[in-house]
C-alpha cells in the first residue's frame, strides 16, 4: 500500500468509494454537507491538503493499494502543534469493501512512525465513539492507549457526541492499558 497526497485525478475514485460506503461511514463521521461529493468540494479538499502539508499543519493522505492503484480510504494527521506540545490528532476512514483487511492498521502504523521519526512529534491523539468497537480495537492494536472520555467532543451525524480518547507516545513508559 502507498500513502500519498490526494490529487485532482482521484475525484471519481473518491466519490464512488464515499458514495458506496455512505451507510457504513455516516454513523461515525461529522454530517456530510449537501455538496460533499461534488467536484468543487473535492477540489477544495485537494487544495486544502496541499496548503496543510506546506504549512505543516496537517498530513492528509489517501490509502492506495499497490497492486491495482485502488483507493481504499484516507488518513489524516491534523492539528499538528509544534513547540512544547509536539503533537497531532489522527483521523481516518476506510471504504466499506476494504474494512478489516489490515489496510488501516498498516496506514496508522506508517503515519505514526513518520510522525515520530520524521516530523519529530512526541504525541499522537485519536478519538472515536465509545460504541465503535472495531476502531477502538484497531487503535489499541496499533499501540494507542486509552486515556479517558471527552464529553460532547465532536458533532457526529448531526449530534454532539461523547468520544473515548486514545494516544500514542513516542517515548511511552506506561505499558499496556485497556479501555475502561
C-alpha positions as CSV (number, residue, x, y, z in Angstrom):
1,X,0.0,0.0,0.0
2,X,1.1,3.6,-0.7
3,X,0.1,6.6,1.4
4,X,0.1,9.8,-0.7
5,X,-1.5,13.2,-1.0
6,X,-4.8,13.4,-2.8
7,X,-4.7,14.8,-6.4
8,X,-7.4,16.1,-8.7
9,X,-7.5,12.9,-10.7
10,X,-8.7,11.0,-7.6
11,X,-12.2,12.7,-7.8
12,X,-14.1,9.8,-9.4
13,X,-12.5,7.1,-7.3
14,X,-13.0,9.1,-4.1
15,X,-16.6,10.0,-4.9
16,X,-17.5,6.4,-5.8
17,X,-15.9,5.0,-2.7
18,X,-17.5,7.5,-0.4
19,X,-20.9,7.1,-2.0
20,X,-21.0,3.4,-1.9
21,X,-19.7,3.4,1.7
22,X,-22.1,6.2,2.9
23,X,-24.3,4.0,5.2
24,X,-21.1,2.4,6.7
25,X,-19.4,5.8,7.3
26,X,-22.1,8.2,8.4
27,X,-22.7,6.8,11.9
28,X,-19.1,7.6,12.7
29,X,-18.4,10.9,10.9
30,X,-19.5,14.5,11.0
31,X,-22.5,15.2,8.8
32,X,-21.9,15.4,5.1
33,X,-22.7,18.8,3.5
34,X,-25.0,18.8,0.5
35,X,-22.1,19.3,-1.8
36,X,-19.8,16.7,-0.1
37,X,-19.5,14.6,-3.2
38,X,-19.2,17.4,-5.8
39,X,-16.1,18.1,-7.9
40,X,-15.9,21.6,-6.3
41,X,-15.8,20.2,-2.8
42,X,-13.2,17.7,-3.8
43,X,-11.1,20.3,-5.5
44,X,-11.2,22.4,-2.3
45,X,-10.1,19.3,-0.4
46,X,-7.1,18.8,-2.7
47,X,-6.0,22.4,-2.3
48,X,-6.5,22.2,1.5
49,X,-4.3,19.1,1.6
50,X,-1.5,20.9,-0.4
51,X,-1.7,24.0,1.8
52,X,-1.8,22.0,5.0
53,X,1.4,20.0,4.1
54,X,3.2,23.1,3.0
55,X,2.2,24.9,6.2
56,X,3.0,21.9,8.4
57,X,-0.5,21.9,10.0
58,X,-1.7,18.6,8.7
59,X,-0.7,15.5,6.7
60,X,-3.8,14.3,4.8
61,X,-3.1,11.1,2.9
62,X,-5.0,8.7,0.7
63,X,-4.5,4.9,1.0
64,X,-3.8,3.4,-2.4
65,X,-3.4,-0.3,-2.9
66,X,-0.1,-1.0,-4.7
67,X,-1.2,-3.8,-6.9
68,X,-4.0,-2.1,-8.8
69,X,-4.0,1.5,-7.6
70,X,-7.4,1.2,-5.9
71,X,-8.3,4.0,-3.5
72,X,-9.0,2.4,-0.1
73,X,-9.7,5.3,2.2
74,X,-7.9,8.2,3.9
75,X,-5.9,9.0,7.0
76,X,-5.1,12.5,8.3
77,X,-2.7,13.7,10.9
78,X,-4.3,17.0,11.7
79,X,-4.0,19.9,14.2
80,X,-0.2,19.4,14.2
81,X,1.2,21.5,17.0
82,X,4.8,22.4,17.5
83,X,6.6,24.0,20.4
84,X,6.0,22.4,23.8
85,X,3.2,20.2,22.6
86,X,4.8,18.5,19.5
87,X,1.6,16.6,18.8
88,X,-1.1,15.9,16.3
89,X,-4.6,14.3,16.0
90,X,-5.2,11.2,13.9
91,X,-8.4,10.7,11.9
92,X,-9.2,8.0,9.3
93,X,-11.9,6.3,7.2
94,X,-11.9,3.2,5.0
95,X,-14.2,2.2,2.3
96,X,-16.7,-0.5,3.4
97,X,-15.4,-3.1,1.0
98,X,-11.9,-2.8,2.4
99,X,-12.7,-2.9,6.1
100,X,-11.0,-5.4,8.4
101,X,-8.3,-6.4,5.8
102,X,-5.4,-4.8,7.6
103,X,-5.1,-1.7,5.4
104,X,-5.9,0.8,8.1
105,X,-3.6,-0.8,10.6
106,X,-0.7,-0.5,8.1
107,X,-1.7,3.1,7.4
108,X,-1.8,4.0,11.1
109,X,1.5,2.4,11.9
110,X,3.1,4.1,8.9
111,X,1.8,7.6,9.8
112,X,2.7,7.2,13.5
113,X,6.3,6.1,12.5
114,X,6.6,9.0,10.2
115,X,5.2,11.5,12.8
116,X,7.6,10.3,15.5
117,X,10.8,9.8,13.4
118,X,10.5,12.2,10.5
119,X,8.3,15.0,12.0
120,X,9.8,14.7,15.5
121,X,6.3,14.7,17.1
122,X,6.0,13.2,20.6
123,X,2.3,12.5,20.9
124,X,-0.4,11.3,18.5
125,X,-4.0,11.6,19.7
126,X,-7.1,9.8,18.4
127,X,-10.8,9.7,19.4
128,X,-13.7,7.6,18.5
129,X,-17.2,6.9,19.6
130,X,-17.4,4.5,22.6
131,X,-19.5,2.0,20.7
132,X,-17.1,1.9,17.7
133,X,-15.5,-1.3,18.9
134,X,-13.6,-2.0,15.6
135,X,-11.9,1.4,15.7
136,X,-11.1,1.1,19.4
137,X,-9.5,-2.4,18.9
138,X,-7.6,-1.0,15.9
139,X,-6.1,1.8,17.9
140,X,-5.2,-0.5,20.8
141,X,-3.6,-3.0,18.4
142,X,-1.5,-0.1,17.0
143,X,-0.2,0.8,20.4
144,X,-2.6,3.6,21.3
145,X,-3.6,3.6,24.9
146,X,-7.0,4.6,26.4
147,X,-6.8,7.9,28.2
148,X,-10.4,8.8,29.0
149,X,-13.6,10.4,27.9
150,X,-14.4,13.7,26.3
151,X,-18.0,14.8,26.7
152,X,-19.6,16.4,23.6
153,X,-16.3,16.1,21.8
154,X,-17.5,16.3,18.1
155,X,-20.7,16.6,16.1
156,X,-21.2,13.2,14.5
157,X,-24.0,12.7,12.1
158,X,-25.6,16.0,13.3
159,X,-25.4,15.4,17.1
160,X,-22.8,16.3,19.7
161,X,-21.2,13.0,20.8
162,X,-19.0,11.9,23.6
163,X,-15.8,10.2,22.5
164,X,-13.2,8.0,24.1
165,X,-9.7,9.3,23.8
166,X,-6.5,7.4,22.9
167,X,-2.9,8.5,22.5
168,X,0.4,7.0,21.3
169,X,3.5,8.5,22.7
170,X,7.0,8.3,21.1
171,X,8.5,7.5,24.5
172,X,5.8,5.6,26.3
173,X,6.6,4.1,29.7
174,X,3.0,3.4,30.6
175,X,3.0,-0.2,29.4
176,X,-0.2,-1.7,28.1
177,X,-3.5,-0.3,29.1
178,X,-7.0,-1.5,28.3
179,X,-10.1,0.7,27.7
180,X,-12.4,1.0,30.6
